[in-house]
Amino acid sequence: MFALIAATWVYGQDGVSGSSMEGKTSILDFPGKLDYHIAAGWGSMGLLFAAGALGAARALDLMNRGHDIRKDLGIDDEDDPAIDAALSSLWETGQTLRWLHVGFLVSGEALYLGNAMTGLSMKLPKGERTRSTDIHLIGFFTHAALMASEVIIGVMTTDALRRRDHEVHLGLVIDHAGVGLAIPLVMAGAGWAATAVW
């Protein structure tokens, strides 16, 4: 992955300058940095959106199966100690959705790293930037902050689920889903802002 990022940084043609591409190598078969940057941005947004959808499917699957087990046992209180033994195997089953969620997340972020490198290499000096480029840059930093918080909340959510702390887990799932929804929206807004004429 780091080789891909390095190749993006070193060998990418500057699509902003509009130089002729005849006889030149391109970056991953894209005509230049700008074309790669656009494709990687929208592609990583799609992967992160898919990761969120898979994460939501995993959460709903766990919730529905857990509530079915409680109902079958006739337990109304979610903190009843009798539920622990019944739910202990719930976490271990259905891991496919979890690992698909993680896989799409890692793939989206890996692609986004290449996107970030090309974007930063094309960053305009302060006096030459427009409102669109400023909004796009703010979107980049907002995305980075949201991703860092999403990873931390995700780890905390998993830990609360393993400890069977229902109340903490429920609150963290809501936070995790909210931040997860905000990430592709911020990315789409940043992409839209870069093409908007102000």
N, C-alpha and C positions, 0 to 999 in steps of 0.2 A: 504494500500500500504506500509506504513512504517513497518507493521508487517511482510510483505513479505520480505522486505529488511533486517529487523533484523534477520529473520529466515535464510535468505541466508548467512548472516554474521556469525551467531552463530553456526548453525547446519550443514552448508555445509561441506562436507568431502573434504579434500585437495587432489584434483585429481592429482596434480603435484607429490606428494610423491609416488603414485601408491600403497597405502596400500590396503589390502584386504577389500572388501566391504561385505563379508559374515556376516550375522547377524547384520549388521549396518543399520541404517536408512539412507536414501538418501535425497538429497535436491530436493524437488518437483519431485520426482521419477527419477531424474538424478543420475548416479553413483557418481558424485562428483562435486566439484566447477568448475573444468575445463570444464566438459561436459555442465554444466548449462551455464557457461560463453560463450561458443561457440554458443550454441543454442540461448541464449538471445541476443547475438550480431547480429547474422544473422537475427533473428526474428524482433528485433527492427529496423534494417536497412530496412527490407521489409515493416514494418508498416510506417516508415517515408517516404519511397519512395511512398507508396500508398497515404499518406497524401499530398505529393507534387503533385501527379497526380490529386487528387481531388481539390486541391487549384487551379491548372492550369485550370481545367475544369470550376470551379466557375468563375475565372477571364475571361476566354473566353466567357462564357455564359453572364456575365454582359456586356462585351464589345460588343458582337454581338447584344444583345437586345437593349442596349443604342444607338448604331449606327442605328439600324432599326427604333427606335423611332424618332431619328433626321431626318432620311431620309423621314419618313412618314410625318413629320411636315414641310419638306422642309427647314430645318435649316442647313447651312453649317458651321457656326462658333460654335465651341464647347463651347465658353464662352458667347454665346447669352443668355440673361436673360430669354428668353421664354422657354429655355430647362429645367430650374429648376423645374417648375411645372410638366412637362411631365416625368421627371426622378425621381421625389420624391418617387413614389411607386416601382421603379425598385429595390432599395436596399432591401426593405422588402420582396419581392417575391424571391423564389428560395433559401431560407435559408438552405434547406436540404443539399446542397453541402457544404455550409460553415461549418455547424455543423459536418458533416461527416469528413471534413478536420481537424477540431479541435479535434474530437474524435480520429482519427487515430494518430494525433500528440501527444495527451496526452497519448494514449496507448503505442505508440512507446517509448516515453520518460520515462514512468513508468517502462516499461520492461528494458530500458537502465539503469535506476538507480540501479536495481538489478545486472545488468551486471557490472556496475561501481564498486559496492561494492565488488563483488567477485573478480574483476580484481585487485582492490587496495589491497585486502587481500592476493593476491598471488604475489604481486609485489616483484621482486627480488632485493637484495641489489645491489648497483651500480657496484661493482666488479664482480658480477655473471651474469650481463645482457649481451645479445648479441645485435648485430645490429638490428635483428628482433624485439626483445623485446623493444628496445629503440624506433624504428619506431612505434611500436604498442602503446606505451605510449604517444608519441608525437601526434599520431592520436587521442587518447582519449582527450587530452587537446585541440586540434584543434577543435574536435567535440563540446566540451563544449562551446568554444568561438563562434563557428558558430551558435549553438542553441540559445545562449543568444542574439546574434545580430539578428537572424531570428525572435525571439519573438518581439523584439523592432521594427524591420522594419514592421512586420505584424500588430502591433497595430497602427503604424504611417500610414500604407497603408489604413487600415480601417477608420482611422480618416480623411484622405484626401478624401476618397470616400464619406464619410458622408458630408463633407464640400463642395463636388462637385468641388474640386480643381483638374482639369483634368491633368494639367502639372505635378504637384507634385505627384499625384497618379500614373501616367504612369511611372515616374522615379522610384518610390518606388516599383511598381509591378515588374519591370525589376530587381531591386536589390534583392527583395524577392525571385523571381524565381531563380536567379543565386546562391544565398546562399542556397536555398532549394535543388538545384541540387548538389551542392558541398557536402552537408551533407552525403547523402548515399554513394557518391564516396569516401569520406574520411573514412567512416566506413568500406566500402569494402576493401579499401587499407590497413587499420589497420588490418582487419581480414586476408587478404592475407599475409601481412608482418609477422604476428605471426606464420604462417605456412611455410614461405619461409626459405630455408636453404641458408645462405650467406657464 
